[in-house]
């Protein structure tokens, strides 16, 4: 007999009440229970960053977090950023600079960049590369991703002036 745990959380602004097994990963909960397949599962060790979500406003690896741990939390996934018909500014910059190829890593990068723009100075490309180092892309070589983030950081600075 398996123990099950009731959880209540807010996912992309919507309150969710579910019952989960203690060992269910947040990535599996989001993908399989809620159908939010933008949270990708790559390495399942927290190394690649494809499963990055925002947990109470801070990036977290959904493949290293149990669903039971997020009871009462606020989760944002890549689906929260925008839609195909209405891309948010980060998605627009990635598209403009061709900062994706196969797209597998892109959701994790988008969630990471959102936090970077809110919390880091990003004054140099080296700072951008360092901040992106927790996400792995096997297609782009990162240069286009750095260009997209550079544009966004410059816009942010221009808006603050």
C-alpha positions as a Markdown table, in Angstrom:
| # | Residue | x | y | z |
|---|---|---|---|---|
| 1 | Unk | 0.0 | 0.0 | 0.0 |
| 2 | Unk | 1.4 | 3.3 | -1.1 |
| 3 | Unk | 1.2 | 6.5 | 1.0 |
| 4 | Unk | -0.2 | 9.4 | -0.9 |
| 5 | Unk | 0.1 | 13.1 | -0.1 |
| 6 | Unk | -2.3 | 15.9 | -0.8 |
| 7 | Unk | -0.7 | 19.0 | -2.2 |
| 8 | Unk | -2.1 | 22.4 | -3.1 |
| 9 | Unk | 0.0 | 24.7 | -5.2 |
| 10 | Unk | -0.3 | 27.5 | -7.8 |
| 11 | Unk | 1.0 | 26.7 | -11.3 |
| 12 | Unk | 1.2 | 29.5 | -13.8 |
| 13 | Unk | -1.4 | 31.4 | -11.8 |
| 14 | Unk | -3.9 | 28.6 | -11.4 |
| 15 | Unk | -4.5 | 26.8 | -8.0 |
| 16 | Unk | -4.0 | 23.1 | -8.3 |
| 17 | Unk | -5.1 | 20.5 | -5.7 |
| 18 | Unk | -3.8 | 17.0 | -6.3 |
| 19 | Unk | -2.8 | 13.8 | -4.5 |
| 20 | Unk | 0.7 | 12.5 | -5.3 |
| 21 | Unk | 3.0 | 9.7 | -4.3 |
| 22 | Unk | 5.9 | 10.9 | -2.2 |
| 23 | Unk | 8.5 | 9.9 | -4.8 |
| 24 | Unk | 6.8 | 11.7 | -7.8 |
| 25 | Unk | 9.2 | 14.2 | -9.2 |
| 26 | Unk | 7.9 | 17.7 | -10.0 |
| 27 | Unk | 8.9 | 17.3 | -13.6 |
| 28 | Unk | 6.7 | 14.2 | -13.9 |
| 29 | Unk | 3.9 | 16.0 | -12.1 |
| 30 | Unk | 4.0 | 19.0 | -14.4 |
| 31 | Unk | 4.3 | 16.9 | -17.6 |
| 32 | Unk | 2.2 | 13.9 | -16.9 |
| 33 | Unk | -0.5 | 15.2 | -14.5 |
| 34 | Unk | -0.8 | 18.8 | -15.7 |
| 35 | Unk | 0.1 | 18.3 | -19.4 |
| 36 | Unk | 2.8 | 21.1 | -19.2 |
| 37 | Unk | 5.2 | 19.4 | -21.5 |
| 38 | Unk | 7.4 | 22.5 | -21.9 |
| 39 | Unk | 9.3 | 21.4 | -18.9 |
| 40 | Unk | 11.7 | 19.0 | -20.5 |
| 41 | Unk | 13.5 | 16.1 | -18.8 |
| 42 | Unk | 17.0 | 15.6 | -20.1 |
| 43 | Unk | 19.7 | 14.3 | -17.8 |
| 44 | Unk | 17.5 | 13.7 | -14.7 |
| 45 | Unk | 20.5 | 14.7 | -12.6 |
| 46 | Unk | 19.9 | 18.5 | -12.5 |
| 47 | Unk | 22.9 | 19.1 | -14.7 |
| 48 | Unk | 21.4 | 20.0 | -18.1 |
| 49 | Unk | 18.9 | 22.6 | -17.0 |
| 50 | Unk | 16.1 | 21.5 | -19.5 |
| 51 | Unk | 13.7 | 21.0 | -16.6 |
| 52 | Unk | 14.2 | 24.5 | -15.1 |
| 53 | Unk | 11.1 | 26.1 | -13.6 |
| 54 | Unk | 10.5 | 29.0 | -11.2 |
| 55 | Unk | 9.7 | 27.9 | -7.7 |
| 56 | Unk | 8.5 | 30.9 | -5.6 |
| 57 | Unk | 10.3 | 33.2 | -8.0 |
| 58 | Unk | 13.6 | 31.4 | -8.0 |
| 59 | Unk | 14.8 | 28.9 | -10.7 |
| 60 | Unk | 14.8 | 25.3 | -9.6 |
| 61 | Unk | 15.4 | 21.9 | -11.3 |
| 62 | Unk | 12.1 | 20.1 | -11.5 |
| 63 | Unk | 13.9 | 16.8 | -12.0 |
| 64 | Unk | 15.5 | 17.1 | -8.5 |
| 65 | Unk | 12.4 | 18.3 | -6.7 |
| 66 | Unk | 9.6 | 16.1 | -5.4 |
| 67 | Unk | 6.1 | 17.2 | -6.1 |
| 68 | Unk | 5.3 | 16.7 | -2.4 |
| 69 | Unk | 8.0 | 19.3 | -1.5 |
| 70 | Unk | 6.2 | 22.1 | -3.4 |
| 71 | Unk | 3.0 | 22.0 | -1.3 |
| 72 | Unk | 1.9 | 25.6 | -0.9 |
| 73 | Unk | 4.4 | 26.9 | -3.5 |
| 74 | Unk | 4.1 | 29.0 | -6.6 |
| 75 | Unk | 5.4 | 27.4 | -9.8 |
| 76 | Unk | 6.0 | 29.0 | -13.1 |
| 77 | Unk | 6.8 | 27.0 | -16.2 |
| 78 | Unk | 7.8 | 28.1 | -19.7 |
| 79 | Unk | 4.1 | 28.0 | -20.7 |
| 80 | Unk | 3.6 | 31.0 | -18.3 |
| 81 | Unk | 5.9 | 33.2 | -20.5 |
| 82 | Unk | 3.9 | 33.5 | -23.6 |
| 83 | Unk | 2.2 | 31.7 | -26.5 |
| 84 | Unk | 3.1 | 31.1 | -30.1 |
| 85 | Unk | 0.7 | 33.9 | -31.0 |
| 86 | Unk | 2.0 | 36.3 | -28.3 |
| 87 | Unk | 5.7 | 35.7 | -27.4 |
| 88 | Unk | 7.1 | 37.5 | -24.4 |
| 89 | Unk | 10.2 | 39.6 | -24.9 |
| 90 | Unk | 12.7 | 36.9 | -24.0 |
| 91 | Unk | 11.1 | 34.5 | -26.5 |
| 92 | Unk | 11.1 | 37.2 | -29.1 |
| 93 | Unk | 14.9 | 37.9 | -28.6 |
| 94 | Unk | 15.6 | 34.1 | -28.8 |
| 95 | Unk | 13.7 | 34.0 | -32.1 |
| 96 | Unk | 15.3 | 37.1 | -33.5 |
| 97 | Unk | 18.8 | 35.9 | -32.7 |
| 98 | Unk | 18.2 | 32.2 | -33.7 |
| 99 | Unk | 19.1 | 31.2 | -30.1 |
| 100 | Unk | 17.6 | 27.8 | -30.5 |
| 101 | Unk | 17.9 | 24.9 | -32.9 |
| 102 | Unk | 16.3 | 21.7 | -31.8 |
| 103 | Unk | 14.6 | 23.5 | -29.0 |
| 104 | Unk | 15.0 | 20.9 | -26.4 |
| 105 | Unk | 17.0 | 23.1 | -24.0 |
| 106 | Unk | 15.1 | 26.3 | -24.8 |
| 107 | Unk | 12.5 | 26.2 | -22.1 |
| 108 | Unk | 15.2 | 25.9 | -19.4 |
| 109 | Unk | 17.2 | 28.7 | -20.9 |
| 110 | Unk | 14.1 | 30.9 | -21.1 |
| 111 | Unk | 13.3 | 30.4 | -17.4 |
| 112 | Unk | 16.9 | 31.0 | -16.5 |
| 113 | Unk | 17.2 | 34.1 | -18.5 |
| 114 | Unk | 14.0 | 35.5 | -16.9 |
| 115 | Unk | 15.7 | 35.2 | -13.5 |
| 116 | Unk | 19.0 | 36.5 | -14.8 |
| 117 | Unk | 17.4 | 39.7 | -16.1 |
| 118 | Unk | 15.7 | 40.3 | -12.8 |
| 119 | Unk | 18.7 | 39.7 | -10.5 |
| 120 | Unk | 22.1 | 40.0 | -12.3 |
| 121 | Unk | 23.9 | 43.1 | -13.8 |
| 122 | Unk | 25.0 | 41.2 | -17.0 |
| 123 | Unk | 27.4 | 44.0 | -17.9 |
| 124 | Unk | 29.7 | 41.7 | -20.0 |
| 125 | Unk | 29.2 | 38.7 | -22.3 |
| 126 | Unk | 31.4 | 36.8 | -19.8 |
| 127 | Unk | 28.9 | 37.5 | -17.0 |
| 128 | Unk | 26.1 | 36.3 | -19.4 |
| 129 | Unk | 28.1 | 33.1 | -20.2 |
| 130 | Unk | 28.7 | 32.5 | -16.5 |
| 131 | Unk | 25.1 | 32.9 | -15.6 |
| 132 | Unk | 24.0 | 30.5 | -18.4 |
| 133 | Unk | 26.6 | 27.9 | -17.4 |
| 134 | Unk | 24.0 | 25.8 | -15.6 |
| 135 | Unk | 22.2 | 25.1 | -18.8 |
| 136 | Unk | 23.5 | 22.8 | -21.6 |
| 137 | Unk | 22.8 | 23.2 | -25.3 |
| 138 | Unk | 24.3 | 20.7 | -27.7 |
| 139 | Unk | 23.2 | 22.5 | -30.9 |
| 140 | Unk | 23.9 | 26.3 | -30.8 |
| 141 | Unk | 27.4 | 26.8 | -29.5 |
| 142 | Unk | 25.8 | 29.5 | -27.2 |
| 143 | Unk | 26.8 | 32.5 | -29.2 |
| 144 | Unk | 23.3 | 33.2 | -30.4 |
| 145 | Unk | 21.9 | 32.7 | -26.9 |
| 146 | Unk | 24.5 | 35.2 | -25.6 |
| 147 | Unk | 23.5 | 37.7 | -28.3 |
| 148 | Unk | 19.8 | 37.4 | -27.3 |
| 149 | Unk | 20.6 | 37.9 | -23.6 |
| 150 | Unk | 22.9 | 40.8 | -24.4 |
| 151 | Unk | 20.1 | 42.6 | -26.3 |
| 152 | Unk | 17.7 | 42.0 | -23.4 |
| 153 | Unk | 20.2 | 43.3 | -20.9 |
| 154 | Unk | 20.9 | 46.4 | -22.9 |
| 155 | Unk | 17.2 | 47.1 | -23.3 |
| 156 | Unk | 16.8 | 46.7 | -19.5 |
| 157 | Unk | 19.6 | 49.2 | -18.9 |
| 158 | Unk | 18.2 | 51.6 | -21.5 |
| 159 | Unk | 14.8 | 51.4 | -19.8 |
| 160 | Unk | 16.4 | 52.1 | -16.4 |
| 161 | Unk | 18.2 | 55.2 | -17.6 |
